[in-house]
């Protein structure tokens, strides 16, 4: 269940009991894992029990999400698994500061209305046609969600989409079935576009942050880093391609719409033309937003195909002998957030681009969720759990064609993401796949990248992602409509992701996907 759909004050004791039973079962199953001699079997089994309990509490919404996210900090030291000092490093991970600063920037964009201007411009450029309007909302949500939290994007675009659907329904141009499909199509475009866009940048969605946290120990050990810019080059084109393909497939197969022009669309186009000149607040926020993106993209080093390295700006600021990770993207996000608190919005009331009254409403429970997941995941390696799962994974490497293995991995994680939080899925699987790949002597990115991208899929159910839950609450879409559209996008995403990984993303990152065929690797 997505974090955003969990009631903040509810406690379900029956679900807590069930979650505890899941934890006991995981602890018992842990005794059957093939631990290596240097592992800590007792601590590992206890860690599995806590992981199962915490994950079940997340999935079942047994407790407020913030309280669940603090359980590892309370239970793991008491059970002798890992010290409090080590665990608190996860709750202060640089990724949390990246998301915290990003939330403040997103709130500045909301306050000045820049999001609405961008959405109307994209929709206005495509014209008043049902299929094009669905595509317009798909692209608007996808492009904005690359830089702003996907839940915020869904909340921002939902009022615009709802008004458009209501105006079109009042006009009476479409048949009842076509009108129902149009309303559902706009809602799906907002929800799916918000989730798809999050794939395109490291700050777009929580699983991406968890990937970087899981990959950082490998970078510290000498592995090639995945920079902000490389990620954008690798996956932003895929996000846009998937959004366009999903819109085409959805409006022709799952939720068929006519291609005729809508007269009511002129109202939206007129609204776009009537936006007028940019306000001072919009201009200043856009400049600040652009500076943040530019600093994120140019911070790390860029590995060129010739073997040369194009150094980022952080390289010239760090002390001699330090890695580029000395300055993390979280520092940039915090700096930009501080600037947003200082820059005047240019309005008569003298307000700033951001203020604490607005910023205090950021989802701190999501930050704790990330911290708790990172803290638990950090104990998987030292206790030997990840290596044990790697031993289980080793026989699969080379036993089937690597393309088939990638496809099965993507489809399996997509299915899991339908019923589980994408953050919980990434938290649970990425450390296991990382150390499993190391045990199988292949590059961990071969398994980690398809897993983290597939974790952002899951479009069939209202509980699959926070954007799905948000648009379902509009009552413009039924369960059956979302299921039909979602299964279409799920399958399409898996079929597009495998070739994109094989021929574009993995080679761009210097990884040979053929390692899955048993050819060896690192």
C-alpha positions as CSV (number, residue, x, y, z in Angstrom):
1,X,0.0,0.0,0.0
2,X,1.4,3.4,-0.8
3,X,2.6,5.7,1.9
4,X,0.3,8.5,1.0
5,X,-2.8,6.3,1.5
6,X,-2.0,5.3,5.0
7,X,-4.2,7.1,7.6
8,X,-1.8,9.0,9.9
9,X,-3.5,8.2,13.2
10,X,-5.0,4.7,12.7
11,X,-3.7,1.7,14.5
12,X,-5.1,-1.7,13.6
13,X,-4.2,-4.3,16.3
14,X,-5.4,-7.2,14.3
15,X,-3.1,-6.2,11.5
16,X,-0.3,-5.7,14.0
17,X,-0.7,-9.3,15.2
18,X,-0.7,-10.6,11.6
19,X,2.4,-8.5,10.8
20,X,4.1,-10.0,13.9
21,X,3.3,-13.5,12.6
22,X,4.9,-12.6,9.3
23,X,8.0,-11.5,11.2
24,X,8.1,-14.8,13.1
25,X,7.7,-16.7,9.8
26,X,10.6,-14.7,8.2
27,X,12.8,-15.4,11.2
28,X,12.1,-19.1,11.0
29,X,12.7,-19.2,7.2
30,X,16.0,-17.5,7.7
31,X,17.4,-20.6,9.4
32,X,17.2,-22.4,6.0
33,X,19.4,-19.9,4.1
34,X,22.8,-21.0,2.9
35,X,24.9,-18.8,5.1
36,X,28.6,-18.4,4.5
37,X,31.1,-19.2,7.3
38,X,31.8,-15.5,8.0
39,X,28.1,-14.7,8.4
40,X,26.1,-14.1,11.6
41,X,23.2,-16.5,11.3
42,X,21.5,-15.6,14.6
43,X,21.6,-11.8,13.9
44,X,20.6,-12.4,10.3
45,X,17.5,-14.4,11.3
46,X,16.5,-11.7,13.8
47,X,17.1,-9.0,11.1
48,X,14.8,-11.0,8.7
49,X,12.2,-11.2,11.3
50,X,12.2,-7.4,11.9
51,X,12.3,-6.8,8.2
52,X,9.2,-9.0,7.7
53,X,7.4,-7.3,10.6
54,X,8.2,-3.8,9.4
55,X,7.4,-4.6,5.7
56,X,4.1,-6.2,6.7
57,X,3.2,-3.2,8.8
58,X,3.9,-0.9,5.8
59,X,1.8,-3.1,3.4
60,X,-1.1,-3.6,5.8
61,X,-1.1,0.0,7.2
62,X,-1.1,-1.5,10.7
63,X,0.4,1.7,12.2
64,X,1.1,5.3,11.2
65,X,3.9,5.1,8.6
66,X,6.3,7.3,10.6
67,X,5.9,5.0,13.6
68,X,6.5,1.9,11.5
69,X,9.6,3.5,10.0
70,X,11.1,4.0,13.5
71,X,10.7,0.3,14.4
72,X,14.1,-0.7,13.1
73,X,15.8,2.0,15.3
74,X,14.0,0.6,18.3
75,X,14.1,-3.2,17.7
76,X,17.4,-4.0,16.0
77,X,19.7,-2.7,18.8
78,X,17.5,-4.4,21.4
79,X,17.9,-7.7,19.5
80,X,21.7,-7.3,19.2
81,X,21.7,-7.0,15.4
82,X,23.3,-3.6,14.9
83,X,24.1,-0.7,17.2
84,X,22.0,2.5,17.5
85,X,25.0,4.6,16.3
86,X,25.2,2.6,13.0
87,X,21.4,2.6,12.5
88,X,21.1,6.4,12.9
89,X,23.4,6.9,9.9
90,X,20.6,5.6,7.7
91,X,18.1,8.1,9.1
92,X,20.6,10.9,8.3
93,X,21.6,9.6,4.8
94,X,22.3,12.4,2.3
95,X,19.5,11.1,0.1
96,X,17.0,12.3,2.8
97,X,18.4,15.8,2.5
98,X,18.1,15.7,-1.3
99,X,14.4,14.8,-1.0
100,X,13.8,17.4,1.8
101,X,15.3,20.2,-0.2
102,X,13.5,19.0,-3.3
103,X,10.2,19.2,-1.4
104,X,10.8,22.8,-0.5
105,X,11.6,23.6,-4.1
106,X,8.4,21.9,-5.2
107,X,6.4,23.9,-2.7
108,X,7.9,27.1,-4.2
109,X,6.8,26.0,-7.6
110,X,3.3,25.3,-6.3
111,X,3.0,28.7,-4.5
112,X,3.7,30.7,-7.6
113,X,1.6,28.6,-10.0
114,X,4.4,27.7,-12.3
115,X,3.2,24.1,-12.5
116,X,-0.2,25.2,-13.8
117,X,1.4,27.4,-16.5
118,X,3.6,24.5,-17.6
119,X,0.7,22.1,-17.8
120,X,-1.5,24.5,-19.7
121,X,1.2,25.2,-22.2
122,X,1.8,21.6,-22.9
123,X,-1.9,20.8,-23.3
124,X,-2.5,23.9,-25.3
125,X,0.2,23.0,-27.8
126,X,-1.5,19.7,-28.6
127,X,-5.0,20.9,-29.4
128,X,-8.5,20.1,-28.3
129,X,-8.7,16.5,-29.3
130,X,-9.6,13.7,-26.7
131,X,-6.6,11.6,-27.6
132,X,-4.2,14.5,-27.7
133,X,-5.5,15.9,-24.4
134,X,-4.8,12.6,-22.7
135,X,-1.3,12.6,-24.3
136,X,-0.9,16.2,-23.1
137,X,-1.6,15.3,-19.5
138,X,0.6,12.3,-19.8
139,X,3.5,14.5,-21.0
140,X,2.8,17.3,-18.5
141,X,2.8,14.8,-15.6
142,X,5.9,13.0,-16.9
143,X,8.0,16.1,-17.5
144,X,7.2,17.8,-14.2
145,X,7.5,14.6,-12.2
146,X,11.1,14.2,-13.3
147,X,11.9,17.1,-11.0
148,X,9.1,17.1,-8.4
149,X,7.7,14.3,-6.2
150,X,5.2,12.2,-8.1
151,X,2.5,12.6,-5.4
152,X,2.8,16.4,-5.6
153,X,2.5,16.3,-9.4
154,X,-0.7,14.2,-9.2
155,X,-2.2,16.6,-6.6
156,X,-1.2,19.6,-8.8
157,X,-2.6,18.4,-12.0
158,X,-5.8,16.7,-10.7
159,X,-7.8,19.9,-10.4
160,X,-7.0,20.9,-14.0
161,X,-7.9,17.5,-15.3
162,X,-11.1,17.4,-13.2
163,X,-12.3,20.8,-14.6
164,X,-11.6,19.7,-18.1
165,X,-13.6,16.4,-17.7
166,X,-16.5,18.3,-16.1
167,X,-16.6,20.9,-18.9
168,X,-16.5,18.2,-21.5
169,X,-19.3,16.3,-19.9
170,X,-21.5,19.4,-19.6
171,X,-21.0,19.9,-23.4
172,X,-22.5,16.5,-24.2
173,X,-20.4,15.9,-27.3
174,X,-19.3,12.4,-26.4
175,X,-21.4,9.3,-25.9
176,X,-21.7,8.1,-22.3
177,X,-19.1,5.3,-22.8
178,X,-16.7,7.6,-24.6
179,X,-17.2,10.2,-21.9
180,X,-16.5,7.7,-19.2
181,X,-13.3,6.6,-21.0
182,X,-12.2,10.2,-21.5
183,X,-12.6,11.0,-17.8
184,X,-10.7,7.8,-16.9
185,X,-8.1,8.5,-19.5
186,X,-7.3,11.9,-18.1
187,X,-7.1,10.5,-14.6
188,X,-4.8,7.7,-15.7
189,X,-2.7,10.1,-17.7
190,X,-2.1,12.2,-14.5
191,X,-1.4,9.2,-12.3
192,X,0.7,7.1,-14.7
193,X,2.6,10.1,-16.1
194,X,3.5,11.1,-12.5
195,X,4.9,7.6,-11.8
196,X,6.6,7.3,-15.2
197,X,8.2,10.7,-15.0
198,X,9.8,9.8,-11.7
199,X,11.9,7.2,-13.5
200,X,13.7,9.9,-15.5
201,X,15.8,11.6,-12.8
202,X,17.5,10.5,-9.6
203,X,15.2,12.8,-7.6
204,X,11.9,11.8,-9.3
205,X,10.8,9.0,-7.0
206,X,11.8,7.3,-3.8
207,X,13.1,4.0,-5.3
208,X,15.7,6.0,-7.2
209,X,17.0,7.4,-4.0
210,X,17.1,4.0,-2.4
211,X,19.1,2.7,-5.5
212,X,21.8,5.4,-5.0
213,X,22.0,4.6,-1.3
214,X,22.4,0.9,-2.0
215,X,24.9,1.5,-4.8
216,X,27.1,4.0,-2.7
217,X,29.0,1.2,-0.9
218,X,30.1,-0.2,-4.2
219,X,31.2,3.3,-5.4
220,X,33.2,3.7,-2.1
221,X,34.8,0.3,-2.9
222,X,35.9,1.5,-6.4
223,X,32.9,0.9,-8.7
224,X,32.0,3.4,-11.4
225,X,29.5,5.9,-10.0
226,X,26.1,6.6,-11.7
227,X,26.0,10.4,-11.9
228,X,22.9,12.6,-12.0
229,X,23.5,13.4,-15.6
230,X,24.2,9.8,-16.7
231,X,20.9,8.7,-15.1
232,X,19.0,11.4,-16.9
233,X,20.5,10.5,-20.3
234,X,19.9,6.8,-19.7
235,X,16.3,7.0,-18.5
236,X,14.6,10.3,-19.3
237,X,14.2,9.3,-23.0
238,X,12.7,6.0,-21.8
239,X,10.2,7.8,-19.6
240,X,9.1,10.1,-22.4
241,X,8.9,7.1,-24.8
242,X,6.8,5.0,-22.3
243,X,4.5,8.0,-21.7
244,X,3.8,8.4,-25.4
245,X,3.4,4.7,-26.1
246,X,1.2,4.2,-23.0
247,X,-1.1,7.1,-24.1
248,X,-1.4,5.6,-27.6
249,X,-2.1,2.1,-26.4
250,X,-4.5,3.3,-23.7
251,X,-6.7,5.5,-25.8
252,X,-6.9,2.9,-28.6
253,X,-7.2,-0.4,-26.6
254,X,-7.9,-0.1,-22.9
255,X,-9.9,3.1,-22.9
256,X,-10.8,3.8,-26.6
257,X,-11.5,7.4,-27.5
258,X,-12.6,9.1,-30.7
259,X,-10.1,11.2,-32.7
260,X,-12.6,14.0,-33.4
261,X,-12.0,17.5,-32.2
262,X,-13.7,18.8,-29.0
263,X,-15.3,22.2,-29.1
264,X,-14.9,22.4,-25.4
265,X,-11.2,22.1,-25.7
266,X,-11.2,25.7,-27.0
267,X,-11.9,26.8,-23.4
268,X,-8.7,25.3,-22.2
269,X,-6.8,26.7,-25.1
270,X,-8.2,30.1,-24.4
271,X,-7.2,29.7,-20.7
272,X,-3.7,28.9,-21.9
273,X,-3.6,32.0,-24.2
274,X,-4.9,34.2,-21.4
275,X,-2.1,33.3,-19.0
276,X,-0.4,36.6,-19.8
277,X,3.1,37.5,-18.9
278,X,5.1,35.6,-16.3
279,X,4.9,37.0,-12.8
280,X,8.0,37.9,-10.8
281,X,7.4,35.0,-8.6
282,X,7.2,32.6,-11.5
283,X,10.3,34.0,-13.2
284,X,12.4,33.8,-10.0
285,X,11.2,30.3,-9.1
286,X,11.9,29.1,-12.7
287,X,15.4,30.5,-12.5
288,X,16.0,28.9,-9.1
289,X,14.6,25.7,-10.3
290,X,16.8,25.8,-13.4
291,X,19.9,26.5,-11.2
292,X,19.1,23.5,-9.0
293,X,18.8,21.2,-12.0
294,X,22.0,22.5,-13.6
295,X,23.9,22.1,-10.3
296,X,22.6,18.5,-9.9
297,X,23.5,17.5,-13.5
298,X,27.0,19.0,-13.5
299,X,28.1,18.0,-10.0
300,X,29.6,14.6,-10.7
301,X,32.2,13.5,-13.2
302,X,31.1,12.3,-16.6
303,X,32.8,9.3,-18.1
304,X,33.4,9.8,-21.8
305,X,33.4,7.0,-24.3
306,X,37.1,7.5,-25.1
307,X,38.0,6.8,-21.5
308,X,38.5,10.4,-20.6
309,X,36.7,12.1,-17.7
310,X,34.8,15.4,-17.8
311,X,35.1,16.7,-14.3
312,X,32.1,18.2,-12.6
313,X,32.2,21.3,-10.5
314,X,32.4,19.3,-7.2
315,X,35.8,17.9,-8.4
316,X,37.3,21.4,-8.1
317,X,35.9,22.1,-4.6
318,X,36.7,18.9,-2.6
319,X,39.9,18.5,-0.7
320,X,42.7,16.7,-2.4
321,X,42.3,12.9,-2.4
322,X,38.6,13.0,-1.7
323,X,36.0,11.5,-4.0
324,X,33.3,13.5,-5.7
325,X,30.8,12.1,-3.2
326,X,32.3,14.5,-0.6
327,X,29.6,17.0,-1.9
328,X,26.3,15.1,-2.3
329,X,23.3,16.2,-4.2
330,X,21.6,16.7,-0.8
331,X,23.9,19.6,-0.1
332,X,22.8,21.3,-3.4
333,X,19.1,20.7,-2.5
334,X,19.5,22.2,1.0
335,X,21.4,25.2,-0.5
336,X,18.6,25.9,-3.1
337,X,16.0,25.5,-0.4
338,X,17.7,28.1,1.8
339,X,17.9,30.5,-1.2
340,X,14.2,30.0,-1.7
341,X,13.6,31.1,1.9
342,X,15.6,34.3,1.2
343,X,14.6,35.4,-2.3
344,X,11.5,37.8,-2.4
345,X,8.7,36.6,-4.6
346,X,8.1,40.2,-5.9
347,X,4.6,40.4,-4.6
348,X,3.0,43.4,-2.8
349,X,2.8,41.4,0.5
350,X,6.6,41.0,0.6
351,X,6.5,37.2,0.9
352,X,9.5,35.0,-0.1
353,X,9.5,32.1,-2.7
354,X,9.2,29.7,0.2
355,X,8.4,30.1,3.9
356,X,8.4,27.7,6.9
357,X,4.6,27.8,7.3
358,X,4.4,26.0,3.9
359,X,7.6,23.9,4.2
360,X,6.5,22.5,7.5
361,X,3.8,20.5,5.7
362,X,6.4,18.4,3.8
363,X,5.9,14.7,4.2
364,X,8.3,14.0,7.1
365,X,6.8,10.5,7.4
366,X,8.1,9.8,3.9
367,X,11.6,10.9,4.9
368,X,11.4,8.6,7.9
369,X,10.3,5.8,5.6
370,X,13.4,6.3,3.4
371,X,15.6,6.5,6.5
372,X,14.1,3.3,8.0
373,X,14.5,1.4,4.8
374,X,18.1,2.5,4.3
375,X,18.9,1.7,8.0
376,X,17.5,-1.9,7.6
377,X,19.2,-2.4,4.3
378,X,22.6,-1.4,5.6
379,X,22.5,-4.4,7.9
380,X,21.9,-6.9,5.2
381,X,25.5,-7.1,4.1
382,X,27.3,-7.4,7.5
383,X,25.0,-10.1,8.8
384,X,25.4,-12.2,5.6
385,X,21.7,-12.2,4.4
386,X,22.5,-10.6,1.1
387,X,25.3,-13.1,0.4
388,X,23.0,-16.0,1.3
389,X,20.3,-14.8,-1.1
390,X,23.1,-14.4,-3.7
391,X,23.9,-18.1,-3.3
392,X,20.3,-18.9,-4.0
393,X,20.4,-16.6,-7.1
394,X,23.6,-18.0,-8.5
395,X,22.1,-21.1,-10.2
396,X,19.7,-18.9,-12.2
397,X,22.5,-16.9,-13.8
398,X,23.3,-18.6,-17.1
399,X,20.6,-21.1,-16.9
400,X,18.2,-19.1,-19.1
401,X,18.7,-16.5,-21.8
402,X,19.7,-13.2,-20.2
403,X,16.8,-11.3,-22.0
404,X,14.4,-13.8,-20.6
405,X,15.9,-13.4,-17.1
406,X,15.6,-9.6,-17.4
407,X,12.0,-9.8,-18.5
408,X,11.0,-12.2,-15.7
409,X,12.8,-10.0,-13.2
410,X,11.0,-6.9,-14.5
411,X,7.6,-8.6,-14.6
412,X,8.0,-10.1,-11.2
413,X,8.9,-6.8,-9.5
414,X,6.1,-5.0,-11.4
415,X,3.6,-7.5,-10.0
416,X,4.9,-7.1,-6.5
417,X,4.7,-3.3,-6.9
418,X,0.9,-3.7,-7.6
419,X,0.3,-4.7,-4.0
420,X,3.3,-3.2,-2.2
421,X,4.7,0.2,-1.8
422,X,7.4,0.8,-4.5
423,X,9.6,2.2,-1.8
424,X,9.2,-1.0,0.3
425,X,9.9,-3.1,-2.8
426,X,13.1,-1.2,-3.6
427,X,14.2,-1.2,0.0
428,X,13.8,-5.0,0.3
429,X,15.1,-6.1,-3.0
430,X,18.0,-3.8,-4.0
431,X,20.5,-4.9,-1.3
432,X,19.6,-8.5,-2.0
433,X,20.1,-8.1,-5.7
434,X,23.3,-6.1,-5.2
435,X,25.0,-8.7,-3.1
436,X,23.4,-11.5,-5.0
437,X,25.0,-10.2,-8.2
438,X,28.4,-9.9,-6.4
439,X,28.1,-13.5,-5.3
440,X,27.3,-14.5,-8.8
441,X,30.3,-12.5,-10.1
442,X,28.4,-10.1,-12.3
443,X,28.0,-6.3,-12.2
444,X,25.3,-5.5,-9.7
445,X,23.9,-2.8,-12.0
446,X,22.7,-5.6,-14.3
447,X,20.1,-6.6,-11.7
448,X,19.7,-3.4,-9.7
449,X,18.7,-1.1,-12.6
450,X,15.8,-3.2,-13.9
451,X,14.6,-3.8,-10.4
452,X,14.6,-0.1,-9.4
453,X,12.8,0.9,-12.6
454,X,10.3,-1.9,-12.4
455,X,9.6,-0.9,-8.8
456,X,8.1,2.4,-10.2
457,X,5.7,0.4,-12.3
458,X,2.5,-1.0,-10.9
459,X,-0.4,0.8,-12.6
460,X,-3.4,-1.6,-12.2
461,X,-4.7,-1.0,-8.7
462,X,-5.7,2.2,-6.8
463,X,-3.4,1.1,-3.9
464,X,-0.4,0.5,-6.2
465,X,1.0,4.0,-6.0
466,X,0.1,7.3,-4.3
467,X,-0.8,9.0,-7.7
468,X,-3.2,6.1,-8.4
469,X,-4.9,6.6,-5.0
470,X,-5.2,10.3,-5.6
471,X,-6.9,10.1,-9.0
472,X,-9.1,7.2,-7.9
473,X,-10.5,9.5,-5.2
474,X,-11.8,11.9,-7.9
475,X,-14.5,9.3,-8.8
476,X,-13.8,9.9,-12.4
477,X,-12.5,6.4,-12.9
478,X,-13.7,2.9,-11.8
479,X,-11.7,0.0,-10.5
480,X,-12.2,-1.9,-13.8
481,X,-11.1,1.0,-15.9
482,X,-7.9,1.4,-13.9
483,X,-7.2,-2.3,-14.0
484,X,-7.7,-2.5,-17.9
485,X,-5.5,0.6,-18.5
486,X,-2.9,-0.5,-15.8
487,X,-2.3,-4.0,-17.1
488,X,-1.8,-2.5,-20.6
489,X,0.8,0.0,-19.3
490,X,2.5,-2.7,-17.1
491,X,3.1,-5.0,-20.0
492,X,4.1,-2.2,-22.3
493,X,6.6,-0.9,-19.7
494,X,8.2,-4.3,-19.3
495,X,8.5,-4.9,-23.1
496,X,10.0,-1.5,-23.6
497,X,12.3,-1.6,-20.6
498,X,14.2,-4.7,-21.5
499,X,15.5,-3.5,-24.9
500,X,16.2,0.0,-23.5
501,X,18.3,-1.6,-20.8
502,X,20.0,-4.0,-23.2
503,X,20.9,-1.6,-26.0
504,X,21.0,1.8,-24.3
505,X,21.1,2.3,-20.5
506,X,23.4,-0.5,-19.4
507,X,26.0,0.0,-22.2
508,X,25.8,3.8,-21.5
509,X,26.8,3.1,-17.9
510,X,29.6,0.8,-19.0
511,X,27.9,-2.5,-18.2
512,X,27.6,-5.6,-20.4
513,X,24.1,-7.1,-19.9
514,X,25.3,-10.4,-21.5
515,X,26.9,-11.2,-18.1
516,X,23.5,-12.7,-17.2
517,X,24.3,-15.4,-19.7
518,X,27.0,-16.7,-17.5
519,X,29.9,-14.9,-19.2
520,X,31.3,-13.5,-16.0
521,X,31.8,-10.0,-14.9
522,X,33.3,-8.1,-12.0
